[in-house]
Amino acid sequence: MPVLPGAEPFRHEGGEVGVLLCHGFTGSPQSLRPWAQYLAARGLTVALPLLPGHGTRWQDMQVTGWQDWYAEVDRELRALRERCASVFVAGLSMGGALALRLAAKHGDAVSGVVVVNPANRMHGVAQHALPVLRHLLPATKGIASDIAKPLSSELGYDKVPLHAAHSLRTFFRLTDGDLPQVTQPLLLLRSPQDHVVPPADSARILGRVSSTDVTEILLEQSYHVATLDHDADRIFAESVAFIGRLAPGSVGEPEPGLGKEGTAAGG
């Protein structure tokens, strides 16, 4: 299936500091593209891959699982490490869980972690019903576009494929076990009004990581997809400040012509 317009991956060759951005479950690079463009415009090397099964139709996700999604970001991280002196990982929702597992598994190869409304576990009936329900129903109602800002929308599936959701459940359990291995500086930004991921997920992540350099920021004006919401500019600015503090001299002034749709996009 062709990739939906706007869901294409984004890559930009910048300086010697790289940033890997990971999008969320049933979402696409569209939800993080403005963030990627902001980072690219300030001279950073940026990779924002399209995860397998995403960005086409929800049926394509039914034959993918967490191993496929994690393998994709793991490859991107290794490629950035060959190109850059230091690399940061970042993500939204499930992408935050992917970023945290990369940090746990790659150790010193990751210089810092930025997560926005990171997901850590399934909640409610889903966590118990999925093993059986996935054999009875192919999909359930989608979770995309939880955004407070008028006229802002997320390019994501309108259904959640249940085989993929069951795999995500397994991934959350694995990643939760890995959290004590996360020692890198951590910037966690979360929305108190999030209708997809409850605050308990961020609280558990903060309570289990071994990082000593930890910053938590509340995004009071945004819902789950905060990277497309009222607090988007704050997320972008705080992440650049975080990277600049840990990698002095890596962030420059915005480059003319960069940071606009299409100027640094590519497959």
C-alpha positions in Angstrom: 0.0 0.0 0.0 1.2 3.5 -0.7 2.2 5.7 2.2 -0.5 8.3 3.1 0.4 11.9 2.1 2.0 13.5 5.1 3.0 10.2 6.7 6.4 10.0 5.0 9.6 9.7 7.1 11.8 12.7 7.6 15.5 12.9 7.6 17.9 15.8 7.7 21.7 15.8 7.6 22.9 18.4 10.0 25.8 18.6 12.5 27.5 16.0 14.6 24.6 15.8 17.1 21.7 13.6 16.1 18.2 13.2 17.3 16.0 10.1 16.6 12.3 10.8 16.9 9.8 7.9 17.4 6.1 8.4 16.6 3.2 6.7 18.4 1.0 3.6 18.0 -1.3 3.8 14.9 0.2 7.3 14.3 2.8 8.5 11.7 5.7 10.9 11.3 3.1 13.6 10.7 2.6 14.0 14.4 6.3 14.8 15.0 7.2 16.5 11.7 7.0 20.1 13.1 9.3 19.0 15.9 11.7 17.3 13.5 11.8 20.5 11.3 12.4 22.7 14.3 15.4 20.5 15.3 16.7 20.4 11.7 16.5 24.2 11.4 18.9 24.5 14.3 21.6 22.4 12.7 20.9 19.0 14.2 20.9 15.8 12.3 17.4 14.3 12.5 15.8 11.0 11.8 12.1 10.4 12.0 11.3 7.0 10.6 7.9 5.5 9.6 7.3 2.5 11.7 6.3 -0.8 9.9 2.6 -1.2 9.5 1.9 2.5 10.0 1.0 5.3 7.6 -0.9 3.2 5.1 -4.1 1.4 6.4 -4.8 -0.2 9.7 -5.0 -3.7 8.2 -1.3 -3.5 7.4 -0.6 -3.2 11.1 -2.2 -6.5 11.9 0.8 -8.4 10.6 3.4 -6.3 12.5 4.4 -6.3 16.1 6.6 -4.7 18.6 9.7 -6.5 17.3 9.2 -4.8 13.9 8.6 -1.3 15.4 11.6 -1.6 17.7 13.9 -3.0 15.0 13.2 0.0 12.9 14.2 2.6 15.5 17.1 0.4 16.5 18.4 0.5 12.9 17.9 4.3 12.8 19.9 4.7 16.0 22.8 2.7 14.8 22.9 4.7 11.5 22.9 7.9 13.5 25.7 6.7 15.7 27.8 6.1 12.6 27.2 9.6 11.4 27.1 11.6 14.7 29.4 12.1 17.7 26.4 11.9 20.1 22.7 10.9 19.7 19.5 11.8 21.6 16.3 9.7 21.4 12.9 11.1 21.7 9.3 10.0 21.3 5.6 10.5 21.7 3.3 8.0 23.5 4.5 4.5 22.4 7.4 6.3 20.7 8.4 7.4 24.2 8.5 3.7 25.3 10.6 2.9 22.2 13.0 5.7 23.1 13.3 4.5 26.7 14.0 1.0 25.6 16.7 2.2 23.2 18.3 4.1 26.0 18.2 1.0 28.3 19.7 -1.2 25.7 22.3 1.1 24.1 23.7 2.7 27.3 26.3 5.3 26.6 25.5 5.4 22.9 22.5 7.5 23.9 23.3 10.9 25.3 19.8 11.8 26.6 16.1 11.0 26.3 13.1 13.2 25.7 9.6 11.8 26.0 6.2 13.4 25.5 3.2 11.7 27.2 5.0 8.4 27.2 2.9 5.2 27.4 3.9 2.4 29.8 1.1 -0.1 30.0 -2.4 -1.0 29.0 -5.2 0.0 31.3 -8.7 -1.1 32.1 -10.4 -4.0 30.4 -8.0 -4.0 27.5 -5.1 -5.4 29.5 -7.0 -8.5 30.5 -9.3 -9.0 27.4 -6.8 -8.5 24.6 -5.4 -12.1 24.5 -8.9 -13.4 23.7 -10.5 -10.4 22.1 -8.0 -10.2 19.3 -9.2 -13.5 18.0 -12.8 -12.3 18.0 -12.5 -8.8 16.6 -10.0 -7.5 14.1 -10.0 -3.9 15.4 -11.7 -1.4 17.8 -12.1 2.4 17.9 -9.1 4.5 17.1 -7.1 6.7 19.5 -5.7 9.2 17.1 -6.0 13.0 17.2 -6.5 13.7 21.0 -5.7 17.4 20.5 -7.2 20.5 22.2 -6.1 23.0 19.5 -8.9 23.7 17.0 -8.3 22.7 13.4 -5.2 20.7 14.4 -5.4 16.9 13.6 -3.2 13.9 13.7 -2.8 11.6 10.7 -3.4 8.2 12.3 -5.7 5.2 11.9 -9.3 5.4 12.8 -9.1 1.8 14.2 -6.8 0.0 16.6 -5.8 -3.4 15.2 -6.1 -5.8 18.1 -3.3 -8.2 17.2 -0.9 -5.2 17.1 -2.4 -3.9 20.4 -1.7 -7.3 22.0 1.9 -7.1 20.8 2.1 -3.5 22.3 0.9 -4.9 25.6 3.8 -7.3 25.6 6.2 -4.5 24.6 5.1 -2.4 27.5 5.8 -5.1 30.0 9.3 -5.7 28.5 10.1 -2.0 28.5 8.9 -1.5 32.1 11.4 -4.2 33.1 14.1 -2.3 31.3 13.5 1.1 32.9 16.0 0.7 35.8 18.7 0.4 33.0 17.9 3.9 31.8 20.6 6.2 33.3 20.8 9.0 30.8 19.5 12.5 31.4 15.7 12.5 31.0 13.3 15.2 30.0 9.6 14.1 30.4 6.8 16.4 29.2 3.2 15.4 30.0 -0.3 16.7 29.6 -2.5 16.6 32.7 -5.4 16.5 30.3 -4.5 13.4 28.3 -7.4 11.2 27.2 -5.2 8.3 25.9 -2.4 7.8 28.4 -3.1 8.5 32.1 -0.6 10.3 34.4 0.2 7.0 36.2 2.3 6.0 33.2 4.7 9.0 33.5 4.7 8.6 37.3 5.8 4.9 37.0 8.5 5.8 34.4 9.9 8.5 36.7 9.8 6.2 39.6 11.7 3.3 37.9 14.4 4.9 35.8 17.9 5.2 37.3 18.5 8.7 35.8 19.7 11.3 38.2 19.3 14.2 35.8 15.5 14.3 35.4 13.2 17.2 34.4 9.4 16.9 34.3 7.3 19.6 32.6 3.5 19.9 32.6 1.8 20.8 29.3 -1.3 22.5 30.7 -2.9 23.5 27.5 -2.6 20.3 25.5 -4.1 16.8 25.2 -2.2 13.6 24.2 -0.8 14.6 20.9 0.9 17.6 22.4 3.4 17.9 19.6 0.6 19.3 17.4 -1.2 21.1 20.2 -1.0 24.5 22.0 2.2 23.5 23.9 4.1 22.3 20.8 6.4 25.3 20.7 7.3 24.8 24.3 8.1 21.1 23.7 10.4 22.1 20.8 12.2 24.8 22.7 12.6 22.7 25.9 14.1 19.8 23.9 16.5 22.1 22.1 17.6 23.6 25.5 18.0 20.1 26.9 20.2 19.0 24.0 22.1 22.3 24.1 22.9 21.9 27.8 24.2 18.3 27.4 26.0 18.9 24.1 27.2 22.5 24.2 27.6 24.2 20.9 25.4 21.7 19.1 22.4 23.9 18.6 22.6 26.9 16.3 20.3 29.7 15.2 17.5 28.7 12.8 18.7 28.3 9.3 16.8 30.2 6.6 14.6 27.9 4.5 14.7 25.0 6.9 11.9 24.1 9.3 9.3 24.4 6.6 7.2 21.6 5.2 9.0 19.6 2.6 12.4 21.3 2.6 14.2 18.6 4.5 11.8 15.7 4.0 12.8 12.4 2.4 12.4 8.7 2.5 
